[in-house]
Amino acid sequence: ADYIATGHTADDNAELLLINLMRGAGPQGLAGIPPVRDGRILRPLLTFWKSELLTYLNAKGLTWVEDSSNKSLNFTRNRVRHGLLPKMAQDFNPAVKKALVRTAQLIREEESAWEEILDELKPGVGWIEKQESVRLNASELAALNRAVGRRLVRAGIRSITGQTRSLTMNHVEAVLDLTSLSGERGIDLPGGLRAWLENGYLFLGSPPSGSDLSFKYTLIPPGQVQLKEIGLELVAEICGRPQDLDPRNLGPSEAVLDLSKLSLPLTIRTTRPGDRFQPFGMNGTKKLHDIFIDTKVPPHQRLKIPVILDQKGIVWVSGFRISERVRLKADTRQALVLTLKELEKIP
């Protein structure tokens, strides 16, 4: 699909702002739900209230599906929706949801203006994007107002990964603290990224190590093979009753393939430039490089993802998708179950 449309409403926006406020979120979290995310997630109903949509549906005689979990008070959002917001409307402001949505809109416009300001500031701090990383002059960054420094750090991570959802205030503060230190220091960041000092510069992105990682193993099922380079073991089992297997219940470290469609033996190796295959559910092929970019896998982590092939090509990119060629079908009689496990560490 080129686009995905979700059913978020103005009510959802008000609830999210209040939840994020209680969590201590910064401006980006208080800006609420973006109308468009990543250029393909669209929220066409974001300006409508739920009551407006229900009135429309009832007037047209249309039915809808209600998720039963929406009423469960085990979830924070539902406690805010059914308890906190009605209490605030009753005791403080009858239009509290409208006020929250208005605040989110104002902050979103402020954030948009900051994007332009940061673009003007980047040359002054030696901002250079190169090889999946961002370089800044550490002393120039340290001299800026702390609030501006936070925004530049977050902008650096966003330019690499496309998002900063997993980046906390503590992470950003720790990165800025590096700028006042000397020598070669570094800290780990979410998503396999790192911030490190080198020759007076602060680097954000993929650490300069692991680029020479390479392995290749052969396996004839059933059996297992140890991938010592990445601390994993691949276990291959043959199952005679694939009708009992539901691929939807599998985790990212498991895969089920049609044994009859495989041309054995299997090869387990690191990714290579130009690797491509036909992912399950797609009509054509796709480059692994593009899949990793779409799913925002840091470059240095890509070599740690085992690729499993038979004699005809890739059958499973572990942690992602199997090949359409070897998926289970109604007439499948035997299945090959692949499982990646962590190697037991010797004390």
C-alpha positions in Angstrom: 0.0 0.0 0.0 1.2 3.5 -0.8 -0.8 4.9 2.2 -2.4 3.7 5.4 -5.3 5.6 6.8 -6.1 5.4 10.5 -9.3 6.3 12.4 -7.8 8.6 15.0 -10.2 11.4 16.0 -9.8 14.7 17.9 -10.8 12.8 21.1 -7.7 10.6 20.6 -5.6 13.7 20.2 -6.8 15.2 23.4 -6.2 12.0 25.3 -2.7 11.5 24.0 -1.6 15.1 24.9 -2.9 14.6 28.5 -1.2 11.2 28.8 2.1 12.5 27.4 1.9 15.5 29.8 1.6 13.2 32.8 4.6 11.3 31.5 6.7 14.4 31.3 7.0 14.5 27.6 8.7 17.4 25.7 7.2 19.6 23.0 7.2 16.8 20.4 5.1 14.6 22.6 2.8 17.5 23.5 2.2 18.3 19.9 -0.3 15.4 19.8 -1.0 13.1 16.9 0.5 14.3 13.5 -2.0 14.4 10.6 0.6 12.6 8.5 3.5 10.5 9.7 6.4 9.1 7.6 4.7 10.4 4.5 2.3 7.4 4.3 0.4 7.2 7.6 -2.7 9.4 7.2 -5.3 10.5 9.8 -8.2 11.9 7.7 -10.6 11.9 10.7 -8.3 13.8 13.1 -10.3 17.0 13.0 -13.6 15.3 13.8 -14.9 14.5 17.3 -16.1 10.9 18.0 -19.6 12.2 18.7 -19.7 13.8 15.2 -18.7 10.5 13.6 -21.3 8.5 15.6 -24.0 11.0 14.6 -23.1 10.6 11.0 -23.0 6.8 11.1 -26.4 6.7 12.8 -27.9 9.1 10.4 -26.7 6.9 7.5 -27.8 3.7 9.1 -24.2 2.4 9.1 -22.8 0.0 11.6 -19.3 -0.2 13.0 -17.1 -2.6 15.1 -16.4 -1.7 18.7 -13.2 -3.1 20.2 -14.1 -4.7 23.5 -10.8 -3.6 25.0 -11.9 0.1 24.7 -13.9 -0.3 27.9 -11.2 -2.0 29.9 -9.9 0.2 32.7 -6.6 -1.9 32.7 -5.4 0.5 30.0 -4.1 4.0 30.8 -5.9 5.6 27.8 -9.2 4.1 28.9 -8.9 5.4 32.4 -8.1 8.9 31.0 -11.0 8.6 28.5 -13.7 7.3 30.9 -12.5 8.7 34.2 -10.0 11.6 34.2 -11.3 13.7 31.2 -15.0 13.5 32.3 -13.9 14.5 35.8 -11.9 17.5 34.4 -14.9 18.5 32.3 -17.2 18.4 35.2 -15.1 20.1 37.8 -12.9 22.5 35.8 -13.6 23.1 32.1 -16.6 21.7 30.2 -14.5 22.2 27.0 -11.3 20.7 28.3 -10.9 18.4 25.3 -11.2 21.3 22.9 -8.6 23.2 25.0 -6.2 20.2 24.8 -6.6 19.9 21.1 -6.0 23.6 20.6 -2.8 23.4 22.7 -1.6 20.5 20.7 -2.1 22.5 17.5 -0.2 25.5 18.8 2.7 23.3 19.9 2.7 21.6 16.6 3.0 24.9 14.8 5.8 25.9 17.2 7.6 22.7 16.4 7.3 23.4 12.6 8.8 26.8 13.1 11.7 25.3 15.1 12.6 23.0 12.1 13.4 26.2 10.1 15.4 27.7 13.0 17.4 24.5 13.4 18.3 24.4 9.7 19.7 27.9 10.1 21.7 26.8 13.2 23.2 23.7 11.8 26.1 25.3 9.8 27.2 27.1 13.0 27.7 23.8 14.9 29.6 22.1 12.1 26.6 19.9 11.2 27.6 17.2 8.6 25.6 14.2 7.7 27.9 11.4 6.4 27.8 7.6 6.3 24.7 7.1 8.4 25.9 9.5 11.1 25.7 13.2 12.0 28.8 15.1 13.1 28.7 18.3 15.2 31.4 20.4 16.8 31.3 19.5 20.4 32.4 22.8 21.8 30.0 24.8 19.6 27.2 22.6 20.7 28.1 23.0 24.4 28.1 26.8 24.0 24.5 26.9 22.9 21.5 27.3 25.1 20.7 23.8 26.6 17.2 23.8 25.1 18.6 24.5 21.6 21.2 21.7 22.1 18.4 19.2 23.0 16.6 20.0 19.8 19.8 19.6 17.7 20.5 16.2 19.3 17.0 15.0 18.6 17.2 16.4 15.0 20.4 14.4 14.5 18.9 11.1 15.6 15.7 11.9 13.5 17.8 12.5 10.4 19.3 9.0 10.8 16.4 6.9 11.9 13.4 9.0 10.8 12.0 9.1 14.4 12.9 9.8 18.0 10.1 7.9 19.8 12.5 5.7 21.8 14.8 8.6 22.7 14.2 9.8 26.2 15.1 13.0 28.0 17.8 11.1 29.9 19.3 10.0 26.6 19.4 13.5 25.2 20.9 14.9 28.5 23.6 12.2 28.5 24.5 13.1 24.9 24.8 16.8 25.8 26.9 16.0 28.9 29.5 14.4 26.5 30.2 17.8 25.0 31.8 19.1 28.2 34.2 16.1 28.4 37.5 15.5 26.8 39.1 12.5 25.1 37.2 9.7 23.4 34.0 9.0 25.2 30.7 7.5 24.2 27.3 6.2 25.2 24.8 3.8 23.8 21.4 5.0 22.5 18.2 3.1 21.6 18.0 1.2 18.3 21.7 0.2 18.3 22.9 3.8 17.8 25.6 5.5 19.7 26.9 9.0 20.6 30.7 9.4 20.8 33.4 12.0 20.9 36.3 12.0 18.5 38.8 14.7 17.8 36.6 17.4 19.3 33.5 16.3 17.4 30.3 14.7 18.6 29.1 11.9 16.4 25.5 10.5 16.4 24.7 7.3 14.6 26.2 4.0 13.9 29.4 3.1 15.8 32.5 2.6 13.6 32.8 -1.1 14.3 31.4 -4.4 13.1 31.8 -3.5 9.4 34.0 -6.5 8.8 31.5 -9.0 10.4 30.9 -11.9 8.1 29.8 -15.6 8.4 28.5 -18.4 6.3 27.2 -21.8 7.4 25.5 -24.8 5.7 22.7 -26.8 7.3 20.8 -29.9 6.2 17.6 -30.1 8.2 16.7 -31.4 10.7 19.6 -30.0 12.8 21.1 -26.9 14.2 24.1 -24.6 13.6 25.8 -22.2 15.9 26.3 -18.6 14.6 29.1 -17.8 17.1 29.8 -14.4 15.5 26.5 -13.0 16.6 25.8 -15.3 19.6 22.9 -17.2 18.1 21.9 -20.7 17.1 19.6 -21.7 14.3 17.5 -24.8 14.9 15.7 -26.5 12.0 12.9 -29.0 12.7 10.7 -30.9 10.3 7.0 -31.0 11.2 4.7 -33.5 9.7 1.5 -31.7 10.6 1.7 -28.1 9.3 -2.1 -27.7 9.7 -1.4 -27.3 13.4 1.0 -24.4 12.8 -0.4 -20.9 12.5 2.4 -18.5 11.2 0.5 -15.6 12.8 1.4 -17.0 16.3 5.1 -17.0 15.6 7.6 -14.5 17.0 10.2 -12.6 15.0 12.8 -15.3 15.7 10.6 -18.1 14.2 9.6 -19.1 10.7 7.6 -21.9 9.1 8.4 -22.9 5.5 6.9 -25.4 3.1 9.5 -28.2 3.0 8.5 -29.4 -0.5 9.3 -25.9 -1.9 12.9 -25.9 -0.6 16.0 -26.9 -2.5 18.3 -28.0 0.3 20.8 -27.6 1.8 20.3 -24.3 3.6 22.9 -21.5 3.7 23.0 -19.1 6.7 25.1 -16.0 6.1 25.4 -12.3 6.5 23.6 -9.9 4.1 25.4 -8.9 0.9 25.0 -5.9 -1.4 22.3 -6.5 -4.0 20.5 -9.1 -1.9 16.8 -9.2 -2.8 13.9 -11.6 -2.6 10.1 -11.8 -2.9 8.7 -11.2 0.6 5.6 -13.1 1.7 2.5 -11.3 0.3 4.3 -9.3 -2.4 4.0 -9.8 -6.1 7.5 -8.6 -7.0 11.0 -8.7 -5.4 12.5 -6.2 -3.0 16.1 -5.3 -2.0 17.0 -6.2 1.6 18.7 -2.8 1.7 15.3 -1.1 1.1 13.6 -3.3 3.7 16.1 -2.3 6.3 15.7 1.4 5.5 11.9 1.0 5.7 12.1 -0.6 9.1 14.8 1.8 10.3 17.4 -0.9 11.1 20.8 0.9 11.8 23.4 0.0 9.2 25.8 -1.6 11.7 23.0 -3.9 12.9 22.2 -5.2 9.4 25.2 -7.5 9.3 24.0 -9.2 12.5 20.7 -10.3 10.9 21.1 -13.9 9.6 19.8 -14.4 6.0 18.7 -18.0 5.3 18.8 -19.3 1.7 18.2 -22.5 -0.1 19.8 -23.3 -3.5 17.3 -21.0 -5.3 17.6 -17.9 -3.1 16.6 -16.2 0.1 13.8 -18.0 2.0 13.9 -16.0 5.3 15.3 -12.7 6.5 15.3 -13.5 10.2 13.2 -11.2 12.3 11.4 -9.9 9.2 9.7 -12.0 6.5 9.8 -15.3 4.7 9.8 -15.7 1.0 6.5 -16.0 -0.9 8.0 -19.0 -2.7 8.2 -21.1 0.4 5.1 -20.1 2.3 2.6 -22.7 3.7 -0.3 -23.5 1.4 -3.4 -25.7 1.7 -1.7 -28.7 0.2 1.5 -28.4 2.3 2.3 -31.8 3.8 5.5 -31.1 5.6 6.9 -27.9 7.1 10.3 -26.8 8.2 10.3 -24.8 11.4 13.2 -22.5 11.9 14.0 -21.0 15.3 16.8 -18.6 16.3 18.0 -18.9 19.9 20.6 -17.2 21.9 23.7 -19.3 22.6 24.2 -20.2 26.2 27.0 -18.2 27.7 29.8 -20.0 29.5 30.1 -18.6 33.1 
